[in-house]
Amino acid sequence: MRFYCAYSERLIAKYATNEKMDAERILELIPDDWILKGTGSDTLLSYLSITLNDRLSKEHNFKIAKNIIQMEELNVENSFVKLQKAYVIVTPERICKVCQRKLAGMINLL
């Protein structure tokens, strides 16, 4: 029986960060008499440590990515507001700096 326990511990430790391995389901399947801490790196404690670190890292990276996206949205909104505020007033007295003609009759405004 201990052979299967050691083999199972190595297997779950090896694939601890695999997306398809459901940690909650694995913990449900592990018998109560298994020892949490052992002598090697392929122990149940090692699996739990790797799995928790992986999940926390992914969660942290997701929050960072979400905040970066929100910041980018704010930057785009800010740029849009600045562009909306930019305008030119064309009066009958305005003169083109290139051809020196009055602009009043030359521009069709929408």
N, C-alpha and C positions, 0 to 999 in steps of 0.2 A: 504493500500500500504506500509506503514511503517513497518508492520509486516513482509512482504516478504523481505523488505530491511534488517531488523535486522537478520532474519533467514539466508539470503544469506551471510551476512557479517560473521556470526558465522561459516557457512559452509566453506567459502573460507579461513577464518583464521585457522580453524581446520586442513585443508588439504593443507596449504600453501607450505609445503615442499614436497608434493607428486609429484613424477616424472611425473605422467600422467596429472597433471594439468598444462596447458599451460597458463602462466601468461599473455602473450600478448593477447591471445584470451579472457581471462577473463576480462581484462581491456577494450577490445572492446565491450563486452557484458554489461558492467556496464553503467547504464543510467547516463547522464550528471548531473542530479539533485541530485545525491547522495552526501552526505556530506562526505568529506575526513576524517575529524577528529570528533570523538565522545567522549563519556564519558567512555565507557568500553574498554576492551582489544580486543573485537571482532569488530574492526572498519576496514574500508578500509585502513586507515593509518597503522594499525597494520599488516594487510595482506601484504601490500607493503614492510614494514620494514622486516618482516620475510622472504618473498620471495627473496628480494635483498640480505639479509645477507646469506641466504642459497646458492644462486647462487654464490656469491663472495667466500664463503668458499669452495665450490666444485671446483671452478675455481682455487683457490689458492692451494688446495690439489692436483689437477691435475698437476699443474706446478711443485710442489715439487716432486711428483712421477716421472714425466718426467725427472727432473734433477737428481734424484737418479739413474734412469735407465741409463742415459748418463754417470754418474760417474762410474757406475759398468762396462759399456762397455769400458771406458778408462782404468779401472783397469785390465780388462781381456786382453786388447790389450797390456798394459804395461807388464803384466806377460808373455804373448806370446813372446814379443820382447826379454825379459830377457832369456827365455828358448831357443830362437833361437840363442842367442849369446853364450850360454853355449856349449862348445865342448871339446873334448879330442883329443889330437894329439898322434897317435900311431906310433912310429918310431921303426925301427929294434932293437934299443938299449933298449927300454922300457922293464922292467921286472915286472912280476906279483908279488905283495907284499905278496900273500898267498903261491904260490907254487915256487916262485923264478925262473920261466922259462921265456924265452924271449917271448914277445907277437907277434912278427912279423908274425909267421906262424900260429898262433892259431885263429885269428879273421877273419871272412869273412865280409867284409864291403859291404853295398849295393851300 
